[in-house]
Amino acid sequence: VRVVVAWCELREGLRNFRTDRITGAVPLDAFFRGEGDRLRKLWTDGWTNRPSAA
């Protein structure tokens, strides 16, 4: 399964989106220049900081 890591407006955070489920996208002129390290840390922190399932 291929995924795209992108900002989710609904969840207000970085999310993984399966490419086979993406039905549309709107390209923006927004960039995150110079923020790669911060965004990468935010993304990887999300791997371990999820609440556990009940």
mmCIF entry with sequence, helices, sheets and N, C-alpha, C, O atoms, coordinates in Angstrom:
data_MODEL
# 
_entry.id   MODEL 
# 
_entity.id                         1 
_entity.type                       polymer 
_entity.pdbx_number_of_molecules   1 
# 
_entity_poly.entity_id                      1 
_entity_poly.type                           'polypeptide(L)' 
_entity_poly.nstd_linkage                   no 
_entity_poly.nstd_monomer                   no 
_entity_poly.pdbx_seq_one_letter_code       VRVVVAWCELREGLRNFRTDRITGAVPLDAFFRGEGDRLRKLWTDGWTNRPSAA 
_entity_poly.pdbx_seq_one_letter_code_can   VRVVVAWCELREGLRNFRTDRITGAVPLDAFFRGEGDRLRKLWTDGWTNRPSAA 
_entity_poly.pdbx_strand_id                 A 
# 
loop_
_entity_poly_seq.entity_id 
_entity_poly_seq.num 
_entity_poly_seq.mon_id 
_entity_poly_seq.hetero 
1 1  VAL n 
1 2  ARG n 
1 3  VAL n 
1 4  VAL n 
1 5  VAL n 
1 6  ALA n 
1 7  TRP n 
1 8  CYS n 
1 9  GLU n 
1 10 LEU n 
1 11 ARG n 
1 12 GLU n 
1 13 GLY n 
1 14 LEU n 
1 15 ARG n 
1 16 ASN n 
1 17 PHE n 
1 18 ARG n 
1 19 THR n 
1 20 ASP n 
1 21 ARG n 
1 22 ILE n 
1 23 THR n 
1 24 GLY n 
1 25 ALA n 
1 26 VAL n 
1 27 PRO n 
1 28 LEU n 
1 29 ASP n 
1 30 ALA n 
1 31 PHE n 
1 32 PHE n 
1 33 ARG n 
1 34 GLY n 
1 35 GLU n 
1 36 GLY n 
1 37 ASP n 
1 38 ARG n 
1 39 LEU n 
1 40 ARG n 
1 41 LYS n 
1 42 LEU n 
1 43 TRP n 
1 44 THR n 
1 45 ASP n 
1 46 GLY n 
1 47 TRP n 
1 48 THR n 
1 49 ASN n 
1 50 ARG n 
1 51 PRO n 
1 52 SER n 
1 53 ALA n 
1 54 ALA n 
# 
_struct_asym.id          A 
_struct_asym.entity_id   1 
# 
loop_
_struct_conf.conf_type_id 
_struct_conf.id 
_struct_conf.pdbx_PDB_helix_id 
_struct_conf.beg_label_comp_id 
_struct_conf.beg_label_asym_id 
_struct_conf.beg_label_seq_id 
_struct_conf.pdbx_beg_PDB_ins_code 
_struct_conf.end_label_comp_id 
_struct_conf.end_label_asym_id 
_struct_conf.end_label_seq_id 
_struct_conf.pdbx_end_PDB_ins_code 
_struct_conf.beg_auth_comp_id 
_struct_conf.beg_auth_asym_id 
_struct_conf.beg_auth_seq_id 
_struct_conf.end_auth_comp_id 
_struct_conf.end_auth_asym_id 
_struct_conf.end_auth_seq_id 
_struct_conf.pdbx_PDB_helix_class 
_struct_conf.details 
_struct_conf.pdbx_PDB_helix_length 
HELX_P HELX_P1 AA1 THR A 19 ? ARG A 21 ? THR A 19 ARG A 21 5 ? 3  
HELX_P HELX_P2 AA2 GLY A 36 ? THR A 48 ? GLY A 36 THR A 48 1 ? 13 
# 
_struct_conf_type.id          HELX_P 
_struct_conf_type.criteria    ? 
_struct_conf_type.reference   ? 
# 
_struct_sheet.id               AA1 
_struct_sheet.type             ? 
_struct_sheet.number_strands   2 
_struct_sheet.details          ? 
# 
_struct_sheet_order.sheet_id     AA1 
_struct_sheet_order.range_id_1   1 
_struct_sheet_order.range_id_2   2 
_struct_sheet_order.offset       ? 
_struct_sheet_order.sense        anti-parallel 
# 
loop_
_struct_sheet_range.sheet_id 
_struct_sheet_range.id 
_struct_sheet_range.beg_label_comp_id 
_struct_sheet_range.beg_label_asym_id 
_struct_sheet_range.beg_label_seq_id 
_struct_sheet_range.pdbx_beg_PDB_ins_code 
_struct_sheet_range.end_label_comp_id 
_struct_sheet_range.end_label_asym_id 
_struct_sheet_range.end_label_seq_id 
_struct_sheet_range.pdbx_end_PDB_ins_code 
_struct_sheet_range.beg_auth_comp_id 
_struct_sheet_range.beg_auth_asym_id 
_struct_sheet_range.beg_auth_seq_id 
_struct_sheet_range.end_auth_comp_id 
_struct_sheet_range.end_auth_asym_id 
_struct_sheet_range.end_auth_seq_id 
AA1 1 VAL A 3  ? CYS A 8  ? VAL A 3  CYS A 8  
AA1 2 GLY A 13 ? ARG A 18 ? GLY A 13 ARG A 18 
# 
loop_
_atom_site.group_PDB 
_atom_site.id 
_atom_site.type_symbol 
_atom_site.label_atom_id 
_atom_site.label_alt_id 
_atom_site.label_comp_id 
_atom_site.label_asym_id 
_atom_site.label_entity_id 
_atom_site.label_seq_id 
_atom_site.pdbx_PDB_ins_code 
_atom_site.Cartn_x 
_atom_site.Cartn_y 
_atom_site.Cartn_z 
_atom_site.occupancy 
_atom_site.B_iso_or_equiv 
_atom_site.pdbx_formal_charge 
_atom_site.auth_seq_id 
_atom_site.auth_comp_id 
_atom_site.auth_asym_id 
_atom_site.auth_atom_id 
_atom_site.pdbx_PDB_model_num 
ATOM 1   N N  . VAL A 1 1  ? 0.852   -1.176 0.000  1.00 0.00 ? 1  VAL A N  1 
ATOM 2   C CA . VAL A 1 1  ? 0.000   0.000  0.000  1.00 0.00 ? 1  VAL A CA 1 
ATOM 3   C C  . VAL A 1 1  ? 0.894   1.234  0.000  1.00 0.00 ? 1  VAL A C  1 
ATOM 4   O O  . VAL A 1 1  ? 1.822   1.339  0.801  1.00 0.00 ? 1  VAL A O  1 
ATOM 5   N N  . ARG A 1 2  ? 0.609   2.158  -0.895 1.00 0.00 ? 2  ARG A N  1 
ATOM 6   C CA . ARG A 1 2  ? 1.356   3.416  -0.944 1.00 0.00 ? 2  ARG A CA 1 
ATOM 7   C C  . ARG A 1 2  ? 0.582   4.487  -0.199 1.00 0.00 ? 2  ARG A C  1 
ATOM 8   O O  . ARG A 1 2  ? -0.645  4.550  -0.265 1.00 0.00 ? 2  ARG A O  1 
ATOM 9   N N  . VAL A 1 3  ? 1.322   5.329  0.509  1.00 0.00 ? 3  VAL A N  1 
ATOM 10  C CA . VAL A 1 3  ? 0.684   6.403  1.264  1.00 0.00 ? 3  VAL A CA 1 
ATOM 11  C C  . VAL A 1 3  ? 1.357   7.737  0.965  1.00 0.00 ? 3  VAL A C  1 
ATOM 12  O O  . VAL A 1 3  ? 2.517   7.795  0.559  1.00 0.00 ? 3  VAL A O  1 
ATOM 13  N N  . VAL A 1 4  ? 0.600   8.794  1.175  1.00 0.00 ? 4  VAL A N  1 
ATOM 14  C CA . VAL A 1 4  ? 1.098   10.161 1.085  1.00 0.00 ? 4  VAL A CA 1 
ATOM 15  C C  . VAL A 1 4  ? 0.946   10.764 2.477  1.00 0.00 ? 4  VAL A C  1 
ATOM 16  O O  . VAL A 1 4  ? -0.123  10.687 3.083  1.00 0.00 ? 4  VAL A O  1 
ATOM 17  N N  . VAL A 1 5  ? 2.011   11.356 2.970  1.00 0.00 ? 5  VAL A N  1 
ATOM 18  C CA . VAL A 1 5  ? 1.935   12.062 4.249  1.00 0.00 ? 5  VAL A CA 1 
ATOM 19  C C  . VAL A 1 5  ? 1.580   13.505 3.924  1.00 0.00 ? 5  VAL A C  1 
ATOM 20  O O  . VAL A 1 5  ? 2.279   14.168 3.158  1.00 0.00 ? 5  VAL A O  1 
ATOM 21  N N  . ALA A 1 6  ? 0.486   13.989 4.513  1.00 0.00 ? 6  ALA A N  1 
ATOM 22  C CA . ALA A 1 6  ? 0.024   15.348 4.222  1.00 0.00 ? 6  ALA A CA 1 
ATOM 23  C C  . ALA A 1 6  ? -0.737  15.901 5.417  1.00 0.00 ? 6  ALA A C  1 
ATOM 24  O O  . ALA A 1 6  ? -1.124  15.165 6.325  1.00 0.00 ? 6  ALA A O  1 
ATOM 25  N N  . TRP A 1 7  ? -0.940  17.196 5.395  1.00 0.00 ? 7  TRP A N  1 
ATOM 26  C CA . TRP A 1 7  ? -1.696  17.863 6.445  1.00 0.00 ? 7  TRP A CA 1 
ATOM 27  C C  . TRP A 1 7  ? -3.174  17.589 6.249  1.00 0.00 ? 7  TRP A C  1 
ATOM 28  O O  . TRP A 1 7  ? -3.691  17.712 5.139  1.00 0.00 ? 7  TRP A O  1 
ATOM 29  N N  . CYS A 1 8  ? -3.850  17.220 7.317  1.00 0.00 ? 8  CYS A N  1 
ATOM 30  C CA . CYS A 1 8  ? -5.288  16.965 7.289  1.00 0.00 ? 8  CYS A CA 1 
ATOM 31  C C  . CYS A 1 8  ? -5.996  18.154 7.933  1.00 0.00 ? 8  CYS A C  1 
ATOM 32  O O  . CYS A 1 8  ? -5.835  18.406 9.127  1.00 0.00 ? 8  CYS A O  1 
ATOM 33  N N  . GLU A 1 9  ? -6.774  18.876 7.145  1.00 0.00 ? 9  GLU A N  1 
ATOM 34  C CA . GLU A 1 9  ? -7.526  20.017 7.674  1.00 0.00 ? 9  GLU A CA 1 
ATOM 35  C C  . GLU A 1 9  ? -8.560  19.563 8.698  1.00 0.00 ? 9  GLU A C  1 
ATOM 36  O O  . GLU A 1 9  ? -8.779  20.253 9.694  1.00 0.00 ? 9  GLU A O  1 
ATOM 37  N N  . LEU A 1 10 ? -9.197  18.419 8.473  1.00 0.00 ? 10 LEU A N  1 
ATOM 38  C CA . LEU A 1 10 ? -10.225 17.922 9.385  1.00 0.00 ? 10 LEU A CA 1 
ATOM 39  C C  . LEU A 1 10 ? -9.640  17.593 10.758 1.00 0.00 ? 10 LEU A C  1 
ATOM 40  O O  . LEU A 1 10 ? -10.196 17.990 11.782 1.00 0.00 ? 10 LEU A O  1 
ATOM 41  N N  . ARG A 1 11 ? -8.518  16.868 10.781 1.00 0.00 ? 11 ARG A N  1 
ATOM 42  C CA . ARG A 1 11 ? -7.891  16.435 12.036 1.00 0.00 ? 11 ARG A CA 1 
ATOM 43  C C  . ARG A 1 11 ? -6.858  17.426 12.558 1.00 0.00 ? 11 ARG A C  1 
ATOM 44  O O  . ARG A 1 11 ? -6.357  17.277 13.672 1.00 0.00 ? 11 ARG A O  1 
ATOM 45  N N  . GLU A 1 12 ? -6.540  18.435 11.753 1.00 0.00 ? 12 GLU A N  1 
ATOM 46  C CA . GLU A 1 12 ? -5.543  19.450 12.105 1.00 0.00 ? 12 GLU A CA 1 
ATOM 47  C C  . GLU A 1 12 ? -4.215  18.829 12.514 1.00 0.00 ? 12 GLU A C  1 
ATOM 48  O O  . GLU A 1 12 ? -3.672  19.135 13.575 1.00 0.00 ? 12 GLU A O  1 
ATOM 49  N N  . GLY A 1 13 ? -3.709  17.966 11.667 1.00 0.00 ? 13 GLY A N  1 
ATOM 50  C CA . GLY A 1 13 ? -2.430  17.325 11.925 1.00 0.00 ? 13 GLY A CA 1 
ATOM 51  C C  . GLY A 1 13 ? -1.948  16.558 10.709 1.00 0.00 ? 13 GLY A C  1 
ATOM 52  O O  . GLY A 1 13 ? -2.671  16.413 9.723  1.00 0.00 ? 13 GLY A O  1 
ATOM 53  N N  . LEU A 1 14 ? -0.729  16.073 10.788 1.00 0.00 ? 14 LEU A N  1 
ATOM 54  C CA . LEU A 1 14 ? -0.188  15.253 9.712  1.00 0.00 ? 14 LEU A CA 1 
ATOM 55  C C  . LEU A 1 14 ? -0.846  13.888 9.741  1.00 0.00 ? 14 LEU A C  1 
ATOM 56  O O  . LEU A 1 14 ? -1.026  13.300 10.807 1.00 0.00 ? 14 LEU A O  1 
ATOM 57  N N  . ARG A 1 15 ? -1.199  13.392 8.585  1.00 0.00 ? 15 ARG A N  1 
ATOM 58  C CA . ARG A 1 15 ? -1.862  12.094 8.473  1.00 0.00 ? 15 ARG A CA 1 
ATOM 59  C C  . ARG A 1 15 ? -1.270  11.337 7.299  1.00 0.00 ? 15 ARG A C  1 
ATOM 60  O O  . ARG A 1 15 ? -0.665  11.924 6.401  1.00 0.00 ? 15 ARG A O  1 
ATOM 61  N N  . ASN A 1 16 ? -1.453  10.023 7.320  1.00 0.00 ? 16 ASN A N  1 
ATOM 62  C CA . ASN A 1 16 ? -1.076  9.169  6.196  1.00 0.00 ? 16 ASN A CA 1 
ATOM 63  C C  . ASN A 1 16 ? -2.336  8.873  5.396  1.00 0.00 ? 16 ASN A C  1 
ATOM 64  O O  . ASN A 1 16 ? -3.332  8.400  5.943  1.00 0.00 ? 16 ASN A O  1 
ATOM 65  N N  . PHE A 1 17 ? -2.285  9.153  4.098  1.00 0.00 ? 17 PHE A N  1 
ATOM 66  C CA . PHE A 1 17 ? -3.425  8.923  3.218  1.00 0.00 ? 17 PHE A CA 1 
ATOM 67  C C  . PHE A 1 17 ? -3.067  7.843  2.207  1.00 0.00 ? 17 PHE A C  1 
ATOM 68  O O  . PHE A 1 17 ? -2.049  7.953  1.523  1.00 0.00 ? 17 PHE A O  1 
ATOM 69  N N  . ARG A 1 18 ? -3.886  6.801  2.104  1.00 0.00 ? 18 ARG A N  1 
ATOM 70  C CA . ARG A 1 18 ? -3.668  5.749  1.108  1.00 0.00 ? 18 ARG A CA 1 
ATOM 71  C C  . ARG A 1 18 ? -3.951  6.311  -0.275 1.00 0.00 ? 18 ARG A C  1 
ATOM 72  O O  . ARG A 1 18 ? -4.999  6.912  -0.508 1.00 0.00 ? 18 ARG A O  1 
ATOM 73  N N  . THR A 1 19 ? -3.005  6.110  -1.197 1.00 0.00 ? 19 THR A N  1 
ATOM 74  C CA . THR A 1 19 ? -3.172  6.680  -2.530 1.00 0.00 ? 19 THR A CA 1 
ATOM 75  C C  . THR A 1 19 ? -4.343  6.066  -3.283 1.00 0.00 ? 19 THR A C  1 
ATOM 76  O O  . THR A 1 19 ? -4.929  6.722  -4.144 1.00 0.00 ? 19 THR A O  1 
ATOM 77  N N  . ASP A 1 20 ? -4.695  4.817  -2.976 1.00 0.00 ? 20 ASP A N  1 
ATOM 78  C CA . ASP A 1 20 ? -5.818  4.196  -3.681 1.00 0.00 ? 20 ASP A CA 1 
ATOM 79  C C  . ASP A 1 20 ? -7.166  4.715  -3.194 1.00 0.00 ? 20 ASP A C  1 
ATOM 80  O O  . ASP A 1 20 ? -8.199  4.387  -3.777 1.00 0.00 ? 20 ASP A O  1 
ATOM 81  N N  . ARG A 1 21 ? -7.170  5.515  -2.139 1.00 0.00 ? 21 ARG A N  1 
ATOM 82  C CA . ARG A 1 21 ? -8.425  6.059  -1.606 1.00 0.00 ? 21 ARG A CA 1 
ATOM 83  C C  . ARG A 1 21 ? -8.562  7.564  -1.819 1.00 0.00 ? 21 ARG A C  1 
ATOM 84  O O  . ARG A 1 21 ? -9.591  8.147  -1.477 1.00 0.00 ? 21 ARG A O  1 
ATOM 85  N N  . ILE A 1 22 ? -7.539  8.190  -2.376 1.00 0.00 ? 22 ILE A N  1 
ATOM 86  C CA . ILE A 1 22 ? -7.601  9.627  -2.639 1.00 0.00 ? 22 ILE A CA 1 
ATOM 87  C C  . ILE A 1 22 ? -8.431  9.845  -3.898 1.00 0.00 ? 22 ILE A C  1 
ATOM 88  O O  . ILE A 1 22 ? -8.111  9.314  -4.962 1.00 0.00 ? 22 ILE A O  1 
ATOM 89  N N  . THR A 1 23 ? -9.498  10.629 -3.773 1.00 0.00 ? 23 THR A N  1 
ATOM 90  C CA . THR A 1 23 ? -10.378 10.883 -4.921 1.00 0.00 ? 23 THR A CA 1 
ATOM 91  C C  . THR A 1 23 ? -10.182 12.272 -5.504 1.00 0.00 ? 23 THR A C  1 
ATOM 92  O O  . THR A 1 23 ? -10.658 12.553 -6.604 1.00 0.00 ? 23 THR A O  1 
ATOM 93  N N  . GLY A 1 24 ? -9.490  13.140 -4.787 1.00 0.00 ? 24 GLY A N  1 
ATOM 94  C CA . GLY A 1 24 ? -9.247  14.483 -5.295 1.00 0.00 ? 24 GLY A CA 1 
ATOM 95  C C  . GLY A 1 24 ? -8.257  15.212 -4.415 1.00 0.00 ? 24 GLY A C  1 
ATOM 96  O O  . GLY A 1 24 ? -8.077  14.881 -3.243 1.00 0.00 ? 24 GLY A O  1 
ATOM 97  N N  . ALA A 1 25 ? -7.623  16.201 -4.993 1.00 0.00 ? 25 ALA A N  1 
ATOM 98  C CA . ALA A 1 25 ? -6.660  17.014 -4.251 1.00 0.00 ? 25 ALA A CA 1 
ATOM 99  C C  . ALA A 1 25 ? -6.598  18.394 -4.895 1.00 0.00 ? 25 ALA A C  1 
ATOM 100 O O  . ALA A 1 25 ? -6.817  18.545 -6.097 1.00 0.00 ? 25 ALA A O  1 
ATOM 101 N N  . VAL A 1 26 ? -6.300  19.382 -4.086 1.00 0.00 ? 26 VAL A N  1 
ATOM 102 C CA . VAL A 1 26 ? -6.174  20.747 -4.578 1.00 0.00 ? 26 VAL A CA 1 
ATOM 103 C C  . VAL A 1 26 ? -4.762  21.226 -4.253 1.00 0.00 ? 26 VAL A C  1 
ATOM 104 O O  . VAL A 1 26 ? -4.431  21.416 -3.083 1.00 0.00 ? 26 VAL A O  1 
ATOM 105 N N  . PRO A 1 27 ? -3.927  21.424 -5.269 1.00 0.00 ? 27 PRO A N  1 
ATOM 106 C CA . PRO A 1 27 ? -2.575  21.924 -4.998 1.00 0.00 ? 27 PRO A CA 1 
ATOM 107 C C  . PRO A 1 27 ? -2.633  23.387 -4.544 1.00 0.00 ? 27 PRO A C  1 
ATOM 108 O O  . PRO A 1 27 ? -3.418  24.185 -5.057 1.00 0.00 ? 27 PRO A O  1 
ATOM 109 N N  . LEU A 1 28 ? -1.796  23.708 -3.586 1.00 0.00 ? 28 LEU A N  1 
ATOM 110 C CA . LEU A 1 28 ? -1.727  25.069 -3.055 1.00 0.00 ? 28 LEU A CA 1 
ATOM 111 C C  . LEU A 1 28 ? -0.345  25.646 -3.315 1.00 0.00 ? 28 LEU A C  1 
ATOM 112 O O  . LEU A 1 28 ? 0.595   24.913 -3.623 1.00 0.00 ? 28 LEU A O  1 
ATOM 113 N N  . ASP A 1 29 ? -0.229  26.930 -3.192 1.00 0.00 ? 29 ASP A N  1 
ATOM 114 C CA . ASP A 1 29 ? 1.070   27.582 -3.332 1.00 0.00 ? 29 ASP A CA 1 
ATOM 115 C C  . ASP A 1 29 ? 1.779   27.713 -1.988 1.00 0.00 ? 29 ASP A C  1 
ATOM 116 O O  . ASP A 1 29 ? 2.736   28.479 -1.868 1.00 0.00 ? 29 ASP A O  1 
ATOM 117 N N  . ALA A 1 30 ? 1.325   26.981 -0.983 1.00 0.00 ? 30 ALA A N  1 
ATOM 118 C CA . ALA A 1 30 ? 1.923   27.031 0.350  1.00 0.00 ? 30 ALA A CA 1 
ATOM 119 C C  . ALA A 1 30 ? 3.100   26.061 0.430  1.00 0.00 ? 30 ALA A C  1 
ATOM 120 O O  . ALA A 1 30 ? 3.031   24.945 -0.086 1.00 0.00 ? 30 ALA A O  1 
ATOM 121 N N  . PHE A 1 31 ? 4.161   26.488 1.071  1.00 0.00 ? 31 PHE A N  1 
ATOM 122 C CA . PHE A 1 31 ? 5.343   25.656 1.250  1.00 0.00 ? 31 PHE A CA 1 
ATOM 123 C C  . PHE A 1 31 ? 5.777   25.702 2.708  1.00 0.00 ? 31 PHE A C  1 
ATOM 124 O O  . PHE A 1 31 ? 5.406   26.611 3.451  1.00 0.00 ? 31 PHE A O  1 
ATOM 125 N N  . PHE A 1 32 ? 6.557   24.721 3.105  1.00 0.00 ? 32 PHE A N  1 
ATOM 126 C CA . PHE A 1 32 ? 7.075   24.638 4.465  1.00 0.00 ? 32 PHE A CA 1 
ATOM 127 C C  . PHE A 1 32 ? 8.595   24.710 4.430  1.00 0.00 ? 32 PHE A C  1 
ATOM 128 O O  . PHE A 1 32 ? 9.274   23.891 5.050  1.00 0.00 ? 32 PHE A O  1 
ATOM 129 N N  . ARG A 1 33 ? 9.117   25.669 3.721  1.00 0.00 ? 33 ARG A N  1 
ATOM 130 C CA . ARG A 1 33 ? 10.570  25.799 3.588  1.00 0.00 ? 33 ARG A CA 1 
ATOM 131 C C  . ARG A 1 33 ? 11.222  25.984 4.953  1.00 0.00 ? 33 ARG A C  1 
ATOM 132 O O  . ARG A 1 33 ? 10.777  26.787 5.774  1.00 0.00 ? 33 ARG A O  1 
ATOM 133 N N  . GLY A 1 34 ? 12.282  25.225 5.170  1.00 0.00 ? 34 GLY A N  1 
ATOM 134 C CA . GLY A 1 34 ? 13.038  25.349 6.410  1.00 0.00 ? 34 GLY A CA 1 
ATOM 135 C C  . GLY A 1 34 ? 12.398  24.682 7.612  1.00 0.00 ? 34 GLY A C  1 
ATOM 136 O O  . GLY A 1 34 ? 12.924  24.778 8.721  1.00 0.00 ? 34 GLY A O  1 
ATOM 137 N N  . GLU A 1 35 ? 11.274  24.009 7.416  1.00 0.00 ? 35 GLU A N  1 
ATOM 138 C CA . GLU A 1 35 ? 10.589  23.380 8.539  1.00 0.00 ? 35 GLU A CA 1 
ATOM 139 C C  . GLU A 1 35 ? 10.627  21.857 8.466  1.00 0.00 ? 35 GLU A C  1 
ATOM 140 O O  . GLU A 1 35 ? 9.892   21.188 9.192  1.00 0.00 ? 35 GLU A O  1 
ATOM 141 N N  . GLY A 1 36 ? 11.468  21.306 7.606  1.00 0.00 ? 36 GLY A N  1 
ATOM 142 C CA . GLY A 1 36 ? 11.513  19.859 7.416  1.00 0.00 ? 36 GLY A CA 1 
ATOM 143 C C  . GLY A 1 36 ? 11.791  19.079 8.685  1.00 0.00 ? 36 GLY A C  1 
ATOM 144 O O  . GLY A 1 36 ? 11.120  18.083 8.958  1.00 0.00 ? 36 GLY A O  1 
ATOM 145 N N  . ASP A 1 37 ? 12.767  19.512 9.461  1.00 0.00 ? 37 ASP A N  1 
ATOM 146 C CA . ASP A 1 37 ? 13.107  18.790 10.696 1.00 0.00 ? 37 ASP A CA 1 
ATOM 147 C C  . ASP A 1 37 ? 11.952  18.816 11.689 1.00 0.00 ? 37 ASP A C  1 
ATOM 148 O O  . ASP A 1 37 ? 11.643  17.798 12.308 1.00 0.00 ? 37 ASP A O  1 
ATOM 149 N N  . ARG A 1 38 ? 11.316  19.970 11.846 1.00 0.00 ? 38 ARG A N  1 
ATOM 150 C CA . ARG A 1 38 ? 10.203  20.097 12.790 1.00 0.00 ? 38 ARG A CA 1 
ATOM 151 C C  . ARG A 1 38 ? 9.015   19.243 12.349 1.00 0.00 ? 38 ARG A C  1 
ATOM 152 O O  . ARG A 1 38 ? 8.401   18.560 13.169 1.00 0.00 ? 38 ARG A O  1 
ATOM 153 N N  . LEU A 1 39 ? 8.692   19.281 11.060 1.00 0.00 ? 39 LEU A N  1 
ATOM 154 C CA . LEU A 1 39 ? 7.561   18.498 10.560 1.00 0.00 ? 39 LEU A CA 1 
ATOM 155 C C  . LEU A 1 39 ? 7.841   16.999 10.624 1.00 0.00 ? 39 LEU A C  1 
ATOM 156 O O  . LEU A 1 39 ? 6.948   16.210 10.936 1.00 0.00 ? 39 LEU A O  1 
ATOM 157 N N  . ARG A 1 40 ? 9.078   16.606 10.330 1.00 0.00 ? 40 ARG A N  1 
ATOM 158 C CA . ARG A 1 40 ? 9.452   15.189 10.413 1.00 0.00 ? 40 ARG A CA 1 
ATOM 159 C C  . ARG A 1 40 ? 9.315   14.687 11.847 1.00 0.00 ? 40 ARG A C  1 
ATOM 160 O O  . ARG A 1 40 ? 8.827   13.580 12.072 1.00 0.00 ? 40 ARG A O  1 
ATOM 161 N N  . LYS A 1 41 ? 9.744   15.500 12.822 1.00 0.00 ? 41 LYS A N  1 
ATOM 162 C CA . LYS A 1 41 ? 9.608   15.112 14.231 1.00 0.00 ? 41 LYS A CA 1 
ATOM 163 C C  . LYS A 1 41 ? 8.132   15.012 14.620 1.00 0.00 ? 41 LYS A C  1 
ATOM 164 O O  . LYS A 1 41 ? 7.736   14.072 15.309 1.00 0.00 ? 41 LYS A O  1 
ATOM 165 N N  . LEU A 1 42 ? 7.326   15.964 14.190 1.00 0.00 ? 42 LEU A N  1 
ATOM 166 C CA . LEU A 1 42 ? 5.889   15.919 14.460 1.00 0.00 ? 42 LEU A CA 1 
ATOM 167 C C  . LEU A 1 42 ? 5.281   14.641 13.898 1.00 0.00 ? 42 LEU A C  1 
ATOM 168 O O  . LEU A 1 42 ? 4.458   13.998 14.550 1.00 0.00 ? 42 LEU A O  1 
ATOM 169 N N  . TRP A 1 43 ? 5.688   14.279 12.694 1.00 0.00 ? 43 TRP A N  1 
ATOM 170 C CA . TRP A 1 43 ? 5.177   13.068 12.032 1.00 0.00 ? 43 TRP A CA 1 
ATOM 171 C C  . TRP A 1 43 ? 5.615   11.809 12.780 1.00 0.00 ? 43 TRP A C  1 
ATOM 172 O O  . TRP A 1 43 ? 4.788   10.943 13.064 1.00 0.00 ? 43 TRP A O  1 
ATOM 173 N N  . THR A 1 44 ? 6.904   11.698 13.101 1.00 0.00 ? 44 THR A N  1 
ATOM 174 C CA . THR A 1 44 ? 7.392   10.488 13.768 1.00 0.00 ? 44 THR A CA 1 
ATOM 175 C C  . THR A 1 44 ? 6.908   10.402 15.212 1.00 0.00 ? 44 THR A C  1 
ATOM 176 O O  . THR A 1 44 ? 6.699   9.300  15.719 1.00 0.00 ? 44 THR A O  1 
ATOM 177 N N  . ASP A 1 45 ? 6.727   11.535 15.885 1.00 0.00 ? 45 ASP A N  1 
ATOM 178 C CA . ASP A 1 45 ? 6.170   11.505 17.242 1.00 0.00 ? 45 ASP A CA 1 
ATOM 179 C C  . ASP A 1 45 ? 4.763   10.924 17.236 1.00 0.00 ? 45 ASP A C  1 
ATOM 180 O O  . ASP A 1 45 ? 4.350   10.290 18.207 1.00 0.00 ? 45 ASP A O  1 
ATOM 181 N N  . GLY A 1 46 ? 4.039   11.129 16.171 1.00 0.00 ? 46 GLY A N  1 
ATOM 182 C CA . GLY A 1 46 ? 2.689   10.596 16.058 1.00 0.00 ? 46 GLY A CA 1 
ATOM 183 C C  . GLY A 1 46 ? 2.641   9.084  15.994 1.00 0.00 ? 46 GLY A C  1 
ATOM 184 O O  . GLY A 1 46 ? 1.592   8.492  16.245 1.00 0.00 ? 46 GLY A O  1 
ATOM 185 N N  . TRP A 1 47 ? 3.758   8.442  15.662 1.00 0.00 ? 47 TRP A N  1 
ATOM 186 C CA . TRP A 1 47 ? 3.797   6.979  15.595 1.00 0.00 ? 47 TRP A CA 1 
ATOM 187 C C  . TRP A 1 47 ? 3.678   6.369  16.985 1.00 0.00 ? 47 TRP A C  1 
ATOM 188 O O  . TRP A 1 47 ? 3.102   5.291  17.137 1.00 0.00 ? 47 TRP A O  1 
ATOM 189 N N  . THR A 1 48 ? 4.210   7.037  17.995 1.00 0.00 ? 48 THR A N  1 
ATOM 190 C CA . THR A 1 48 ? 4.271   6.443  19.330 1.00 0.00 ? 48 THR A CA 1 
ATOM 191 C C  . THR A 1 48 ? 3.341   7.106  20.336 1.00 0.00 ? 48 THR A C  1 
ATOM 192 O O  . THR A 1 48 ? 3.118   6.555  21.414 1.00 0.00 ? 48 THR A O  1 
ATOM 193 N N  . ASN A 1 49 ? 2.802   8.256  20.018 1.00 0.00 ? 49 ASN A N  1 
ATOM 194 C CA . ASN A 1 49 ? 1.988   8.992  20.980 1.00 0.00 ? 49 ASN A CA 1 
ATOM 195 C C  . ASN A 1 49 ? 0.494   8.816  20.766 1.00 0.00 ? 49 ASN A C  1 
ATOM 196 O O  . ASN A 1 49 ? -0.292  9.672  21.173 1.00 0.00 ? 49 ASN A O  1 
ATOM 197 N N  . ARG A 1 50 ? 0.096   7.740  20.145 1.00 0.00 ? 50 ARG A N  1 
ATOM 198 C CA . ARG A 1 50 ? -1.325  7.481  19.945 1.00 0.00 ? 50 ARG A CA 1 
ATOM 199 C C  . ARG A 1 50 ? -1.911  6.836  21.195 1.00 0.00 ? 50 ARG A C  1 
ATOM 200 O O  . ARG A 1 50 ? -1.250  6.019  21.836 1.00 0.00 ? 50 ARG A O  1 
ATOM 201 N N  . PRO A 1 51 ? -3.133  7.191  21.545 1.00 0.00 ? 51 PRO A N  1 
ATOM 202 C CA . PRO A 1 51 ? -3.778  6.490  22.664 1.00 0.00 ? 51 PRO A CA 1 
ATOM 203 C C  . PRO A 1 51 ? -3.989  5.025  22.306 1.00 0.00 ? 51 PRO A C  1 
ATOM 204 O O  . PRO A 1 51 ? -4.294  4.699  21.159 1.00 0.00 ? 51 PRO A O  1 
ATOM 205 N N  . SER A 1 52 ? -3.828  4.159  23.270 1.00 0.00 ? 52 SER A N  1 
ATOM 206 C CA . SER A 1 52 ? -4.010  2.733  22.993 1.00 0.00 ? 52 SER A CA 1 
ATOM 207 C C  . SER A 1 52 ? -5.490  2.404  22.866 1.00 0.00 ? 52 SER A C  1 
ATOM 208 O O  . SER A 1 52 ? -6.341  3.060  23.467 1.00 0.00 ? 52 SER A O  1 
ATOM 209 N N  . ALA A 1 53 ? -5.779  1.388  22.083 1.00 0.00 ? 53 ALA A N  1 
ATOM 210 C CA . ALA A 1 53 ? -7.167  0.958  21.877 1.00 0.00 ? 53 ALA A CA 1 
ATOM 211 C C  . ALA A 1 53 ? -7.706  0.317  23.150 1.00 0.00 ? 53 ALA A C  1 
ATOM 212 O O  . ALA A 1 53 ? -6.964  -0.317 23.900 1.00 0.00 ? 53 ALA A O  1 
ATOM 213 N N  . ALA A 1 54 ? -8.967  0.484  23.378 1.00 0.00 ? 54 ALA A N  1 
ATOM 214 C CA . ALA A 1 54 ? -9.591  -0.093 24.580 1.00 0.00 ? 54 ALA A CA 1 
ATOM 215 C C  . ALA A 1 54 ? -9.931  -1.542 24.352 1.00 0.00 ? 54 ALA A C  1 
ATOM 216 O O  . ALA A 1 54 ? -10.462 -2.200 25.247 1.00 0.00 ? 54 ALA A O  1 
# 
